[in-house]
Amino acid sequence: MNFDLYTRLYLWLAARRPLVLFITLLIVIGSLVISSRIRLEEDILDTLPKKDRRVDEYRYSLRKFRQIDRVFIDVGVSSDDPGTLARAADEVFFRALHQRRLHEDHVPFRLKRTGEGD
């Protein structure tokens, strides 16, 4: 590497400091204008084809059966101690709330005893 090249580049840029700052400012403004036109879409269905039969069926099932868009977590323990199960379920519940910054109304918390509704 030629360190003399870096020295000459620095001196050239330092001598033209207002021009360098102006060009940098133009690049930043141009980048902001371009990035402001980017549309972030969190609904994955908007990225799928509009006239596709399978996509339409999936949209219909999502509208009719809202449970399809949820995640269910089954917490169980290998012992018969209900206190251990309650502590494990509480830990999963509170970590789900705090990691995703969710409100308690968005995360239903239900306990079901073994044998009920199986």
N, C-alpha and C positions, 0 to 999 in steps of 0.2 A: 504494500500500500504506500501510496505517496502522500505523506502528511502535509507536504507543501500544497497539494491540491485542496485539502480541507482549509488550510489557512487562506489561500487565495479566494476560495468560495465564501468564507466568512467575511473577509474584507470587502468583497464585491457586494454581498448582501448588506453589510453594515453601512456601506457608502450609499446604498439605495434604500434605506430603511423605510421612508414614507411610501415608496412604490411597493415594497414587499408587504407592508401592512395593508395597503389598499387592495392588493391582489388577494391576500389572505381573507380580508373582509368580504370581497366579492365571491370567493369560493364558499365561504360560510353562508352567505345569504343565498347563493344559488342552491346549496345543499338543503337549506331550510325550505326553500320554495319547492324543490323536488320532493323532499320527504313529507311535506304537508299534503301532497296529493295522494300519498299512500293510504289506502283504506284497509284497516285491520278488521277482519270479520271473525267473530268468535263462534258464529253458528256455522258448523261444518256443512249443513244442508244447503247453504247458499252457494257453496263451491261445486256442488254436484250438478249434473245436467238437468235442465228444466223439463224436458219432454221425454224423459226416460221412464218406462213403465215400472221398473223395480224401485227407482227412487220415489216415484209417486206412491207406490204401495208402502214403502217405508215411512214416508211422511204421514200417510193415512193411519198407519199403526201407531205412530207417535202421538197423533192427535187423539185417537180413540183410547189408547192404553198408555196412560202417562207413566205407569210403573216401569215400562221398558227403558226409560231414560234414567233409572236410578241404580245405585249400587247398594247391595245389601251385604252386611258383614255379620257373620255368625261367629260369636265368641263362645268358646266352650273350654272346659277344663277337664282334666282326667280324674279328678277326685270328686267326692260328693259334697265338698264344702261350699255352701252357697256364698259365704263371705269372699272366698277366692274368686269365684265367678263374678260377683258384684264389683270387686276391685279391678279385675281385668276389663270388664265392660266399661266401667267408669274411665279407666285409662285410655282405652280406644276412643271413647266418646270425646273426651276433652282434648286429646291429641288431634282428632279430626277437626274439631272446632278451631283450635289455635293455629294449626299448620295452614289451613286454608282461609283463616280469618272469617269464618262463617258465623252467622247468628244462630242461636240455639233453636229457633223455629225452623231452620232449614235442615237440621239433622234430627230426625225423630229417634227417640231412644225408647225401646220397648224390651221388656224382659218377658221371656216365655219359659215356663218350667218344662222340664223333660216330660214328654208324653202328652202335652197339650197341643192338639191340632196336628199331630204328626200323621 
